[in-house]
Every structure is written in structure tokens, then in C-alpha cells.
């Protein structure tokens, strides 16, 4: 049983790493500063550090590794909240939905009515189903 759980956790980490990379790219496409550094090689990703500046000195950091998962949110350099495990993943989901909604709002407010590829890609990159 423990070996099976360890393997499931490795898959979870790998899925989160891929989702964080996609989310960082979509945020950059929308003009935000976002990075995602990956630990390990492409086939054997052990974790990632995701950092995004959401404006107004609002920064979020999501860390995922074989050792755990954490979410830290800060403003003006002061830590506001730190979450671990499932709570951290839920907060990442909440923020990705919020960013998806803001991307769609930009799309609908476009004066030309042209589609915004960044908003479209953000909906694809949301790491969790609605």
C-alpha cells in the first residue's frame, strides 16, 4: 500500500509541475510577472517553485516537491497567509479561476471584439477542472 501511495504522490507532483508551468506562461502572456522553476529533468520532475506578481505588490508563491506542497501569499513583503497540502492546492485553484475570469473579462471588453489568445490559453491552463 505504501509504495502505491508514494507512486500516486509522485504523479500528483508531476501533474502540478506541468500545471504550474502552463499557468506561469499564461500569466506572462497576460502581462504579469510569473516564473516557474522546475527541479529535475523533463522525465523525472521532482518539484517546482512558482512565483507570480499579481500587481499592487501582491505576490504568491507555490512550492511543490517530494517533501510537500505550500502556498505563501504576501503583500508589501509581508507574509499574509501560508497554506500547506490540500489547502494550498485549493488556493491555487481559486486564484487560477480568478485569473481566468479576469482574462475573460478583458476579452469581452476588447474594443475590437477580437479574441485575446492570452485569455483563451489561461482557460486551458487552469490546473483544475471547474
C-alpha positions as CSV (number, residue, x, y, z in Angstrom):
1,X,0.0,0.0,0.0
2,X,2.8,2.5,0.9
3,X,4.6,2.0,-2.4
4,X,1.3,2.7,-4.3
5,X,0.7,5.9,-2.3
6,X,4.3,7.0,-2.9
7,X,3.8,6.5,-6.7
8,X,0.5,8.4,-6.6
9,X,2.1,11.3,-4.9
10,X,4.9,11.4,-7.5
11,X,2.2,11.6,-10.2
12,X,0.5,14.4,-8.3
13,X,3.7,16.3,-8.1
14,X,4.3,15.8,-11.8
15,X,0.8,17.0,-12.7
16,X,1.2,20.0,-10.5
17,X,4.5,20.9,-12.1
18,X,3.0,20.8,-15.6
19,X,0.0,22.9,-14.5
20,X,2.3,25.5,-12.8
21,X,4.4,25.8,-15.9
22,X,1.3,26.4,-18.0
23,X,-0.2,28.8,-15.5
24,X,3.1,30.8,-15.4
25,X,3.2,31.0,-19.2
26,X,-0.4,32.2,-19.4
27,X,0.2,34.9,-16.7
28,X,3.2,36.1,-18.7
29,X,1.0,36.3,-21.8
30,X,-1.4,38.5,-19.8
31,X,1.5,40.8,-18.8
32,X,2.1,39.6,-15.3
33,X,5.5,38.7,-13.9
34,X,5.5,34.9,-13.3
35,X,8.1,32.2,-13.1
36,X,8.2,28.5,-12.6
37,X,11.4,26.8,-11.9
38,X,11.4,23.0,-12.1
39,X,13.6,20.6,-10.1
40,X,14.7,17.5,-12.0
41,X,14.7,16.7,-15.7
42,X,11.7,16.6,-18.1
43,X,11.0,12.9,-17.4
44,X,11.6,12.9,-13.7
45,X,10.3,16.2,-12.3
46,X,10.7,16.3,-8.5
47,X,9.1,19.6,-7.9
48,X,8.7,23.3,-8.8
49,X,8.8,26.8,-7.4
50,X,6.1,29.0,-8.9
51,X,6.1,32.8,-8.2
52,X,3.7,35.3,-9.6
53,X,3.4,39.1,-9.1
54,X,-0.3,39.8,-9.3
55,X,0.1,43.6,-9.1
56,X,-0.1,46.2,-6.3
57,X,2.8,44.4,-4.5
58,X,0.7,41.2,-4.2
59,X,2.9,38.2,-4.7
60,X,2.1,34.5,-4.5
61,X,4.5,31.6,-4.2
62,X,3.5,27.9,-4.7
63,X,6.1,25.2,-3.9
64,X,5.6,21.6,-4.7
65,X,8.1,18.8,-4.1
66,X,8.5,15.3,-2.9
67,X,8.6,16.8,0.6
68,X,5.3,18.7,0.5
69,X,3.1,21.4,-1.0
70,X,2.9,25.0,0.2
71,X,1.3,28.3,-0.7
72,X,2.6,31.7,0.6
73,X,0.8,34.9,-0.2
74,X,2.4,38.3,0.6
75,X,1.8,42.0,0.2
76,X,4.5,44.7,0.5
77,X,6.9,42.0,1.5
78,X,4.8,40.8,4.5
79,X,3.5,37.3,4.6
80,X,-0.3,37.3,4.7
81,X,-1.1,33.6,4.6
82,X,0.7,30.3,4.4
83,X,-1.2,27.1,3.5
84,X,0.0,23.5,3.2
85,X,-1.2,20.4,1.3
86,X,-4.7,20.3,0.1
87,X,-5.4,23.8,1.4
88,X,-2.5,25.1,-0.8
89,X,-3.9,23.3,-3.8
90,X,-7.4,24.7,-3.2
91,X,-6.0,28.3,-3.0
92,X,-4.1,27.8,-6.3
93,X,-7.3,26.7,-7.8
94,X,-9.2,29.7,-6.5
95,X,-6.5,32.1,-7.9
96,X,-6.4,30.4,-11.2
97,X,-10.2,30.7,-11.5
98,X,-9.9,34.4,-10.6
99,X,-7.3,35.0,-13.2
100,X,-9.3,33.0,-15.8
101,X,-12.3,35.3,-15.1
102,X,-10.2,38.5,-15.4
103,X,-8.8,37.2,-18.7
104,X,-12.3,36.5,-20.0
105,X,-13.4,40.0,-18.8
106,X,-10.5,41.5,-20.8
107,X,-11.7,39.5,-23.8
108,X,-15.3,40.7,-23.6
109,X,-14.1,44.4,-23.0
110,X,-11.9,44.3,-26.1
111,X,-12.9,47.3,-28.2
112,X,-12.3,45.4,-31.5
113,X,-14.1,42.3,-30.3
114,X,-11.0,40.4,-31.4
115,X,-10.2,37.3,-29.4
116,X,-7.4,37.6,-26.9
117,X,-5.1,34.5,-27.2
118,X,-3.8,35.0,-23.6
119,X,-7.3,34.8,-22.2
120,X,-8.0,31.7,-24.2
121,X,-4.8,30.0,-23.1
122,X,-5.5,30.8,-19.5
123,X,-8.7,28.8,-19.6
124,X,-6.8,25.9,-21.0
125,X,-4.0,26.2,-18.4
126,X,-6.2,26.2,-15.3
127,X,-4.7,23.3,-13.4
128,X,-8.0,22.1,-12.1
129,X,-11.4,21.4,-13.6
130,X,-14.2,23.8,-12.8
